[in-house]
Every structure is written in structure tokens, then in C-alpha cells.
């Protein structure tokens, strides 16, 4: 009789374990689907235009982008229309950006990690007067 009861207890324990695993799996699936969606792995795009005080593009300006976590600096030589772009930026990092043209410097602007837009445009002006 004890052997039958022990087998029944083991069977009930296995059933309880299977049910518990099923419930935990369902909870995990629901939690994962309710989690906030992350941005595309390709990262963010920062672009903009460098211009003078009159709004004319400043070709051959150099734009500097600083990763505020690692302090690594990337640079971009502006095209004839004054535009620049930095693709694939890490979303959860702050960046600082500024431009230089013939020894003159623009104001430094920040791209915040809390700005969740996938594409951000920051235009910079350099006073060439």
C-alpha cells in the first residue's frame, strides 16, 4: 500500500512540475511580448548641414563627433552642399558634435541618448564674418 502511495505522490509531483514549467513558460512569453521594443540594430543616423552666418553651405568644413562614454572622436569632411552624416550610432550613448572651418568653430551641440528618434538632424553655423 505504501509503495502505491509513494508512486502516486511521485506521479503527482511530476504533474505539478510539468504544470509549473508550463506556467513559467507562459509568463515568460507574456513578459517578453510586453517588453518595450528596441530600436533597429543598425543604430541612429545623425545628419545635418554646416553653413555660414548667411546660411550658405561651407564645403570642406570638418565635423567632429565625440562619443561621450569612450571619448572616441569621428570626423567627417563636409561635401560641397555642406551636408554631413554619421550612420549607425549607438542609441544609448550621448554624443557631442561641432564643426570647424578655416580655424573657426561652431557651437557644440549634444545628441542625447534620451532622444529616441532614429534619424536626428543637427545643423551647425559658423560665423565667418
N, C-alpha and C positions, 0 to 999 in steps of 0.2 A: 504494500500500500504506500509506504514512504517513497519507494522508487518511482511509483506512478506520479505521486505529488511532486517529487523533485523534477521529473521530466516535464510535467505541466508547468511548473514555475520557470524552468529554463525556456520552454516554448513561449510563455507569456513575456519573459524578459527579452527574447529575440524580437517578438512582435513589437514590444514597446520601443526597442532600439530602432527598428525599421521605421516606425511611425515618427520617432524623434528626428531621425535623419531626414525624412521627407518634409517635416515641418520646418526644420532649419534650412533646408534647400529652398523651400518656397519663400521663406523670409529673406534669404539672400537675394533671390531673383527679384523680389519686390523692391528691396532696398537698392539694388543696383540699377533698376529701371527708374527709380525716383531720384537718383543722384543727379546733380547738375551736369549738363553736357559740357565737355571740354571743347576748346577750340580745336580747329584743324591742326594736325601735327606740323603743317608747313609754316606755322607761326604767323606773325603780323607783318604787314608791309608799312614802312614809313616812306613817304614821298613828299615832295614839295618843290618850291621854286625859290631861287636866290635872285633878288632884284635890288636895284639901287633906290635912292630916295624918290625918284620919279616913276618907279615901277618897271623900268627897263631891265630885262634879264642880264645877269652878269655871268657870261660864259667864262669858263676857266677858273671859276671860284672853286675852292676846296671845302667840302662839307665834312665835319668831324662828328662821329657818333661814338659816345663813350658808354660802355656797359657799366653801370654804377655798382654792380656786385663784384665784377672781376677787374674793373678799371681798364679793360682791353678797349683800344680805340680803333675804329674802322674809319677809312676816309674814302671820299668819292669826288672825282673831278667832274664838275658840272658840265653838261653839254651846252651846245650853242643856244638852246632855248631857255637855259637857266635851271633846268629841272634836275632833280636827283632822286634816287630811290635806294632803300635798304630793305631787301626782302628777308623773309624767314627769321624775324626777330622773336626771341623767346618771350612768351606772353607774361610771365610772372617776374619780370625784371624791369627796373626803371632805367631809362636811357637819357642822356643829355646830348643835345645836338646844337651845333653852331657852324657858321661859315666864315671863311676868310677870303679876302680879295685884295691883292696887292698891298699886303700889310695891314689892311683894315679888317675889323672883326664885327660880326653881327652879335646881337643879343643871344645868350644861351637859353634854350628852351628845353623843357623836360617832357618826355613821353613816359607817362606813369603806368605802372603795372595795373592800376585800377581802371584804366581806360580800356574797356574790353572790345573796342571796335577792331575788326580785322585789318582795316586799312585806315591809317591816320595820315593826314596832310598837315605839314608844318611849313609854312612859308617864312623865309628869313629875309630881312632887309639889311643892307649895308649902306651906310651914309657915305657916299663918295664925293660929297661937296668939299 
